[in-house]
Amino acid sequence: AQSVTQPDIHITVSEGASLELRCNYSYGATPYLFWYVQSPGQGLQLLLKYFSGDTLVQGIKGFEAEFKRSQSSFNLRKPSVHWSDAAEYFCAVGARAGGTSYGKLTFGQGTILTVHP
Amino acid sequence: GAGVSQTPSNKVTEKGKYVELRCDPISGHTALYWYRQSLGQGPEFLIYFQGTGAADDSGLPNDRFFAVRPEGSVSTLKIQRTERGDSAVYLCASSLTAGGSSGELFFGEGSRLTVL
């Protein structure tokens, strides 16, 4: 069965600092990988996804993530954090069925990001 | 509306009662998903509909949980004989298609269920 581990429950950074949120996954084949953000009172929003091809993927709001097969990781990065980035971030792995993906995702426990001014 | 709509946003009920949670997906989205998010956890998959049929209900925890999507649009998640452990935020998501890289999920804000 697939699983996702986000080792950091809570991270605090200063505004303008760089950010890296860790994600490790367990899956028997090449996975579909996602990062979602959840702000209070809002639904989960997709930041970026990896399906195939270039292992460095760019997302919205200046985020990027790198798929490293050898480390089973898909860490999320941002070079300069803004106060509005404070939220909870979820890494997820998606199932492949017959070469396609559908939305049966396995999520990590989430990482809460606090941004200090 | 433009997004996935879920009602009610909050539901408080007593142990043993029956509850229905409604999801109105984005117009034209054929795939619909229900997830459950317990406090301090990531969302957990419950069930997936492609059109009117449940294509995968492997995440439903037991037979007290049931979901329908009779016309391929609005879906209702039904919980019988609620237990305190059912307290969670129930999330609905929809996607334009079920497969391929276009299958991005769009989530609603969730229905928070509290069982006293």
HADDOCK unambig.tbl for C-alpha pairs under 7 A between the chains (distance, minus, plus):
assign (segid A and resid 41 and name CA) (segid B and resid 109 and name CA) 6.66 0.50 0.50
assign (segid A and resid 42 and name CA) (segid B and resid 109 and name CA) 5.29 0.50 0.50
assign (segid A and resid 43 and name CA) (segid B and resid 107 and name CA) 5.39 0.50 0.50
assign (segid A and resid 43 and name CA) (segid B and resid 108 and name CA) 5.11 0.50 0.50
assign (segid A and resid 43 and name CA) (segid B and resid 109 and name CA) 4.14 0.50 0.50
assign (segid A and resid 44 and name CA) (segid B and resid 107 and name CA) 5.57 0.50 0.50
assign (segid A and resid 51 and name CA) (segid B and resid 101 and name CA) 6.85 0.50 0.50
assign (segid A and resid 100 and name CA) (segid B and resid 99 and name CA) 5.13 0.50 0.50
assign (segid A and resid 100 and name CA) (segid B and resid 100 and name CA) 5.00 0.50 0.50
assign (segid A and resid 101 and name CA) (segid B and resid 99 and name CA) 4.73 0.50 0.50
assign (segid A and resid 101 and name CA) (segid B and resid 100 and name CA) 5.35 0.50 0.50
assign (segid A and resid 102 and name CA) (segid B and resid 98 and name CA) 4.84 0.50 0.50
assign (segid A and resid 102 and name CA) (segid B and resid 99 and name CA) 4.91 0.50 0.50
assign (segid A and resid 102 and name CA) (segid B and resid 103 and name CA) 6.37 0.50 0.50
assign (segid A and resid 103 and name CA) (segid B and resid 98 and name CA) 6.80 0.50 0.50
assign (segid A and resid 103 and name CA) (segid B and resid 103 and name CA) 6.95 0.50 0.50
assign (segid A and resid 103 and name CA) (segid B and resid 105 and name CA) 6.60 0.50 0.50
assign (segid A and resid 104 and name CA) (segid B and resid 45 and name CA) 6.29 0.50 0.50
assign (segid A and resid 105 and name CA) (segid B and resid 45 and name CA) 6.65 0.50 0.50
assign (segid A and resid 106 and name CA) (segid B and resid 44 and name CA) 6.68 0.50 0.50
assign (segid A and resid 107 and name CA) (segid B and resid 42 and name CA) 5.39 0.50 0.50
assign (segid A and resid 107 and name CA) (segid B and resid 43 and name CA) 6.06 0.50 0.50
assign (segid A and resid 107 and name CA) (segid B and resid 44 and name CA) 6.91 0.50 0.50
assign (segid A and resid 108 and name CA) (segid B and resid 42 and name CA) 5.54 0.50 0.50
assign (segid A and resid 109 and name CA) (segid B and resid 40 and name CA) 6.98 0.50 0.50
assign (segid A and resid 109 and name CA) (segid B and resid 41 and name CA) 4.72 0.50 0.50
assign (segid A and resid 109 and name CA) (segid B and resid 42 and name CA) 4.46 0.50 0.50
assign (segid A and resid 110 and name CA) (segid B and resid 41 and name CA) 6.87 0.50 0.50
assign (segid A and resid 110 and name CA) (segid B and resid 42 and name CA) 5.94 0.50 0.50
